[in-house]
Amino acid sequence: MSEDKLENFYKERLEEKIIFCLADRKGLELEKAMDIYYNSRLASLILS
């Protein structure tokens, strides 16, 4: 697996874990947790 593919895989799993954790801890639906995450500063930092 190339370095770029591995990095993308890692970022996707990290985002998934963050979204599930946010939904679980705050009692949110996954769609709402995704909306909060993808509009956060953290998401922009991870994507850069």
N, C-alpha and C positions, 0 to 999 in steps of 0.2 A: 504494500500500500504506500502510495506516495505521501510525502510530508503534508502537502496541501489537503489531500483527502482525509488524512488522519486528523489534521487540525479542524477541518469542517465537521467531521464525525464527533470530535470532542466537544465542539461548540454546540452542536445540535443536542447532544445528550445533556450537557450542562443546562441549556435553556429548558429542556424537557423537565429536568429535575427541579429547577427553580419554579417553573409554572405549577407543577404538581404540589410542591411544598407550599407555595403561596395559596393555592386553592384549599389545601388541607388545613393549614393553620388559620386561615381567615374564614373558612366555611363558604368558599365561593364556588360558583360553577366554573368549569374549565374555560369557557369562553370569556368570562369576566376576568379571570386570572391572566389569561393570555393578553387581553386588552391592556390590563394594568402593566404587565411585564413589558410588552412591546412598545409601550409609550413611556417607558422609564429610562432614566439616565443609564442604569445598569445595562440594559439591552443595547444601547448605543455603544457603550464601552466594549461589550463582548463582541459585537459585530465588527468593530473597527480593527 
